[in-house]
Amino acid sequence: MKAKNDKKTIWAWCMFDWANQSYNMVITTTIFPIYYVYFTTNQKTHYDKVFFFGHQFKNTVLQSYVLGTSYLLIVLMLPILTSIADYKGNKKRYLQFFTWMGALSCAGLFWFKPVANGVPPLELPLIFYGLACIGYCGGFVFYNSYLPQIATLEKQDDVSAKGFMYGYVGSLVLQLLCLLVIQKPTWFGLINDDLPSRISFLMVFVWWMGFSIIPFRILPKGEPNAGKHNYNVLTGGFKELARVFKKVRTMPLLKRFLSSFFFYSVGVQTIMLVAAQFASKELNIGEDTLIPIILVIQVVGVIGAYATAKLSDKYGNVKTLVGLVSIWTVLCLLVYFVSNTPQFFAAAVVVGAVMGGVQSISRSTYSKYLPPNIPDTASYFSFYDVTEKSSIVVGLFVFGLVEALSGKMRNSALVLDGFFAVGLILMVALLVAENKSKKQALVAA
């Protein structure tokens, strides 16, 4: 087992983000959502109703429900899986399993083809879409749990931010390659309008699995925690989660942080997942315009993640989070009034600036609040991921339901702003409590 802060180990850890963010960029953020909306909407009449296992939905509502269901399954699975991984110390094996599941599912989307009359069958492609999400999210909890194992406390902010920056750069490179295939298909001998987009789904598979070989070979297997689990590993997973929950309840600052984290994550994660749908459907922004805008977001995101790490060093994690969540709250309110491409681009640049920062600093803040020298980091990060994924489930179903009832996605965005507001209030309360705790510690000293 190598010592913490080993450069090669940290690089390998960051390369996993470089690899798997290709899914996040192409499948959830840009090409697949645009492809899906286009081929499930009648371009002449703008009719957007589709059928899924015999039931009718608005196309984007169905996509939100499928994605939300995938995250719900992740929430139910993670306590079991992380308990097994923590017990046997084989978190890398589960990292590999979920990575293969996600990457192969992206490859399966290649067979989502348009048909001559009407909407193509959606059952199989949306199942692949859901499995890709499960693979991505399932791998991430084991990836996150490596952070306290490979970096000391004072280095975790920088390492966390570095991971996100690698992810943004990696996804940016792949997105540029996909964009080249889509906008210059004749260079590659492609004629069909749909084939370049479908080839990009295969490119995600190759990129994701190809670069994942690096962390698979270099990252440590994990530290077994045998002896603590004297119960069935299946039911024990939920017992382990309950044990962590009981410990969290005795940690006032961590409890306040997770409450705020849940509410602002409802907004952050949902907006990131539905932004392309919103632009394509509400603003009629085409693929040629939208993908370059998303690329700009990625570039700004790299800068934002780096700047956030520096701000947290200077002002502290919680003050930095108060600032970031404040920006998100105002931004989400303004999205309701966005009506054209320049306005969307301006909002997108701001999103890029705060997107990576809020994710990176949230992860490292949680890590800092954990008890020192705990061997079962997978269980604690399982609790973190369950909190985050539960917020996504709530966000996606709320977003889809509001759109289904009102007929407008911008109304869903307005509802999300309420979650940001609650998260901001709770984060300010955490800042007050943290300052009070520090003053009491100084007095006691």
N, C-alpha and C positions, 0 to 999 in steps of 0.2 A: 504494500500500500504506500503510494507516494505521499510526501508531505503536502500540506495545503499550500496554495498559491503557486503550484508547479505550472510553469508557463505552457508546457505541452498539453497538460491535462485540461487547463482552462481553454486553450485554443480548440481542442477536440470538442469540449462542451459547447463552445460557441458555434462550431461547425454544424452541430445538430440543428441550431436555429437557422443557419444558412441553408440547410437542406429542406427543413419542413415548412418554412415560410413560403416556399413555392406553392404549396397547396393553398395557403391563406390568400395569396395574391391572385392566383389564376382562377381557383375554383370558387372561393367565397366572395372575392372583392371585384374582379373585373370580367374576365372573358366568359366564364360559365353563366353568371347572372345575366349578362347582356345577351348571350346566345339563347338562354332559356326564355327570357322575356320576348325576344324577337320571334322565335319559332313557336311560341304558345299564344301569340297575339295576331289576330287578323289585321294585316297591314292596311287594308282598305277600310274596314268598318271599325277597327280598334276593339273588336270583341275579345275579351280576355278571360272568358270562362273556360275551364278545363275539367276533365274527368280523371279521377284517381280511385281505382277499385270501385267504380260505379257511382261515386259521389262527386257532385259538382262543386268547384271552388273557383274563386278568382286566382289567376295564375300565381301572383306574388304572395297572396295569402297562403296558398298551398305550400309554396317554397318556405315561408316562415314557419309553418306548422311542422313540416318535415325536419327542418333544421332544429326547431325547438324540441321535437321528440327525440332526436339524436342526442342532444345535450341532456335530456332527461334520462335516457338510458345510461349515459356516462355517469351521471350523478348516482344512479343506483348501482353501477358496477364498480366504481372506484374504491369504495370502502373494502370490498372483498379483495380486489386485486392488490391494493397496496398493503393490506394486511399480510397476504401471502408473500409478497415481495419482501416486506420488512422482516418477516419471520425467517425466511430462507436466505436473505441477503442476495437475492438474484434480480434486482430491479432492472439490470441490463437486459435480461431475457424478455421481460415484459415491454421494455422500450423497443426491442427488435420486433416483437410480435405485432404491436400496434402500428409500428411504422410500415411493416409489410401490408397490413390490412388497409391502411389509408392509401398507400401508394398504388396498390393493385386496384382499388376501387376507383381511383382517378383514371387509371388505364381503361377501366370498364366503361367510363363515360364516352370513350371514343365511338361506341356503337349507338349513341343517342343521335339518330339521324332524322332530318325532316322528311315528311312524306308529301306526296303530290296533293292529296286532298285532306285538309284539316290538320289537327294537331297530332304529332307522333305519340305513340303509347308512352306514358310517363312512369308506369309502375317500376320497371327495371332501372331506368336511369336515376330516378329519385331514390331508389334503394341504394344504388351505388353512391349517390350524393350523400346520403345519411351515413353509410359505412365509412366513407372518406373522412367525414367529420369525427366519427367515433375513433378512428385510427389516429387522427391528428391530436385530438384532445386526450386520448388515453395515453399516448406517448409523452405528452407534455407534463403530466403529473410526476412521472418518474424522472424526466429531465429536470424539472424544478427541484426535486428532492435532492439532487446532486449538489446544489449550491452551497449549503453549509458544510458539505463533505469535502469540497475542493477549494474553498476560499475562507480565509479568516474573517471575523466580523467586520473589521475596518475595511476590508477589500470587497465586501459583497455588493455594495452599491455600484462600484466600478465594473465588477465582473458581470453583474446583472445587466447594466447598461450596455456593456460590450456585447453580450449575447443578443440583445435586441438590435444593436447596430449591425452585427453580422447578418441577422435575419433580414433586415431591411435591404442591405446591400445585395445579398444573395437573391432575394425575390426580385429586386430591381433588375439584376442581370438577366435572370430567366424571363422576366416580363418583356425586356427589350428584344430578346431572341424570339419570343412568341409574337410580339408586335411586328417584327420583321417578316415572319412567316405569313401573318394575316394581311399586312398591307402590301407585301410584295410576293404574292403567291406564285406568280409566273416565274420568278427566279428559281423556284423549287419544282417547277413543272406541275403546279396545282391548278385545277380548273374550277372544280365545284366550289360554290360560295361557302358551303358549310365545312368543307374538309380542312382548311387551315385552322379553324377554331378547334376542331376535334383532334387534330394533330397536337395542338398545344396541351391537351389533356394527357396525351402520351408523354409529352416532354416533361410534364410535372412528375410522372412516374419515374422516368430515367434520372432526373435531377435529384428528386427526393431520396431514392434508394442509393444512387451513386455516391452522393456526398455523406450519407448516413454511415457508410462503411468506416469513415474516419472515427467518429465517436464510438462505434461498435467495437473497434479494435483497441482504442486507447483508454476509454473511460474504465474505472475500476468496476468490478462486478457488483460491489455493494457490501455492506457490513451486516452479517447475520445477527439477529437478535433473538436467537433461540433461548428458550427457558422462560420467557415472559408470557408466551402464548400457551396456556394450558387448556384451551378450548378449541372446538372445531373451527378450522380456518375460514369456513364459509360464513357461519353465524358470527364468528369471532371478528370478522371485518367490521361489522356494525357495532360490536362491543368495543372495538378499538376506537371507532369514531366517537362513540358515546363517552369513552374514557378521555379522549382529547377534548371533547366538548365540556366535560366537567372541569378539566384543568383550565380551559379557556375562561370559564365563568369565574375562576378565582384570580384571573389576571385582568384588572380593570382597564388598563390601557389597551391591551390586545383585544379585549371584548369590544371596546368602543371603536377601535380601528376596523374590526371585521364588520360591525354594523354599518359604518359609513361606506366601507368597501363594497358591501353588497348593493347598496342603493345606487352609488354612482356607477358601479359596474353594469347595472341594468341598462343605463344610458349609453355608456362608452361602448360596450361590446355589441349592443344591438345596432347602434348607428354604424359601426364599422362593418357589420354584416349586411346591412340593407342599403347602404349608400348608393351602390351601383344600380340597384332596382329603382330607387327613388329618382336618380338622374335619368335613367332610361325611360321610365314610365311617366313621371310627373312633368319632366322638363323636355322630354323627347331628345335627349342628347345621344347622338350616335356613337358607335364603337370607336370610330376614328378620332373623335374628340375626347371621349371619356377615358380611354386607356392612357393617353398622354397626361391627362389631369391626375390620374391615379399614380402615374410614375412620378409626377412632381411631389405628390404627397409622400411617397417613399423617400425621396431625396431629403425633403424637409424633415421627415421623421427621423432620419439618421442624425441630423443636426440637433433636433429637439431632444432625442434621448441623451446625447452628449451634454447638451446645455443643462438638462435637468439634473444629471449627476453632479455637475459643478454647482448648481444652485443648492442642491441638497447638502453638499459639503459646507457651503457658506451659511445657509439659513436653517438647515435641519430638514429632515424628511417631512414632518407634519406641516410646517409652514409652506413648504414647496407644494405639497398636495393641496392645501387650502387654495393656493393660487391657481393650480391647474384645474381643480374642480370648479372654481369660480368661472374660469374661461369657458369650460365645457357647458356650464349652466346658461351663460349668456349666448353661447354659440347655438345650442339646441333650440333656444327660443327664436333666434334669428332665422333658423332653417325653415320655420313655418312660413316666412315671408319671401324665401328665395323663389324667384320666378324665371330666371334666365341663366344662360351659361356663364357670363362673367361673374354673377353673384355666387353661383355654385363653385366656381373656381376660387374665389376669394375665401369662401367658407372652407373649401377643401385644404387650402394652404394653412389655415389656422388649425384645422383638424390634424394635419400632418405634424405641426409644431408641438402639439400636446398629446398626440396619440401614443407614441412610443414612450414618452416621458412618464405618463401616468401609469402605464403598465409596468415599466421598469422599476419605478420608485415604490409602487405598491408591493411588488414582489420582495424587494429588498427590505422594505419597512416591516413586513410580516416576519421575514427572517430574523431581523434584529430584535423583535419582540419575543421570539421563542426562548425558552429556557436554555442556558448554555450547556454544551456537551451532551445533547440528547442523541442516543444511537438510532432511534426510530424516526428519522426525519421524514421518511415516506408517509408515515401516518399523519404527521402534522401538516405536510404539504398536501396530503389527500383532503384534509379538512379545508385547507385554503382553496383547493381546486373545486371541491364540492360547493363551497360558498360562491365562487366565481361562476361555475357552470349553472348553479341554481338561479343566479341572477340573469343569466342569458336565457334560460327557459322562461322565466317570468317576462323578460323583455320581448322575446320573439312572439310569445303567445299574446301578450298585450298589444304589441304592434300589429300583429295579424288580425286580432279581433276588432280593434278600432278601425282598421282599414275595411274589414268586412262589413262593419255596421255603418260607417260613414261614407265609404266609397273613395276616400282620399288618404294617401299615405302621409301627407303633411299634417293631418290631424293626429296621426299616430306619433309623429315627432313631437308635437306639442304635449302630448300626454307623457312622453318620456322625460320631458323637461322637469316634470314634478319629481321624478326619481332623483335627478341631479340635485334639485333644491334640497331634498331631504338629506342626501349624502353630504352636501356642503354644510348644512347645519350640524350634522353629527361630527364632521371633521373639525369644525370650529370648536365644538364641545371637547373633542379629544385634545386639541391644542391647549385649551384652558386647563384641562385635567393634567396634562403632561407638565405644563409650567408649574402648576401647584405641587405636583409630585417632586419636581426638582428642587423647589424652594424648601419643602419639608425635609428633603434629604440633606440639604445644606445646613439647615437648622440642627438636625440630628447629629451631623458631623461636628 
